[in-house]
Amino acid sequence: MGIFIMAFSFWGFTQTKTIDGYVREKNTNVPLVGVSIYFDGTTLGTITNEEGYFTMEKESSLSAPLVVSFIGYGKKMLYGSELENLNTIFLEERVIQLDEVVLKPDTWSRKKKLTIFRREFLGKTKEVLHCKILNEDVIRLYYNKNDQVLYAYAREPLIISNKHLGYTLVFDLTDFNAMFNLGHSGVQTVYSSYFSGTTFFSELKTKKPKRNYIKNREQTYLGSILHFMRSLSNKRIAEENFRIFKGSKEVRPYEYFEIEMQDGVSRVEQQTEILSVLYDKFEQSLMKVEGVFFIDGFGNHSPIENVVFGGDFGLSRVASMLPLNYQLE
């Protein structure tokens, strides 16, 4: 069974607050116009105006970082108390561009590497059939033969059209690797993949009726990692049609979970390394946890490196991602 780690980032949103500030170039103090400001993994975002100024609303229960991103400049991510009294944010021009990184030649063709990247990045679910990376030319790929690892880098954020869920995603890829091994038949296969980055969602501009997207989004959400994390945090595992197994034995929903609320965030300690999650009798997933993780009011869990997914959870990648502020309609 392959494993997968995805980095990113409840229902009745609570209080909101206004955050605002200016974005300027660090060396010249010149205002930067058109800088993307967004909460990672959400549809909550804006851009700076002619004076480098921005303003937007933040739900109090959201713990996702605020991303400040502008092509040609280093990205900034602001967390928690850093969002208080932002005033001015300074961005520095990137000194080293990705094109200047020298990599040793590898033996795989770009076509082969790009095919593997699409599968491991977009996922292996039905949503992939209607999901496309619009600027694949910015992706650089490198296969390390000695370590049997495929790496990917991007010169600028990836633009992804998802015609199944009705979103356009801007995905700023920070890291990607797919690790291979030889199976019993001698065929090289991916046994583990990892990617990280920040994501901003916006509604796809199309003539297709929105009701189609609403239905597709609901089907994708039910049984998803986001659905499970919200159910776990709110102690509604059984009510939301999830069942928990240790090995082949079904256990009580919270027998191996210790959950404590801390400052509006659920602190979760899984008291055995591996558990299986069954949704709606057919969708089976694996969840391997090392250490403690936290779930905010939107269902966003962190730190992501503490939780590894397999099974149906592991098949879902970018093509089946929903914004953290998604709600069932």
Beta strands, then each sheet from edge to edge (+ up, - down):
strand 1: 3-6
strand 2: 16-25
strand 3: 36-39
strand 4: 45-47
strand 5: 53-59
strand 6: 66-69
strand 7: 76-78
strand 8: 87-91
strand 9: 131-133
strand 10: 139-144
strand 11: 149-154
strand 12: 158-162
strand 13: 167-182
strand 14: 188-203
strand 15: 242-246
strand 16: 249-251
strand 17: 257-262
strand 18: 265-270
strand 19: 274-279
strand 20: 283-289
strand 21: 292-295
strand 22: 301-302
strand 23: 307-310
sheet 1: 9+ 12- 13+ 14- 1- 23+ 20- 19+ 15- 16+
sheet 2: 5+ 2- 8-
sheet 3: 4+ 3- 6+ 7-
sheet 4: 9+ 12- 13+ 11- 10+
sheet 5: 17+ 18- 21+ 22-
end
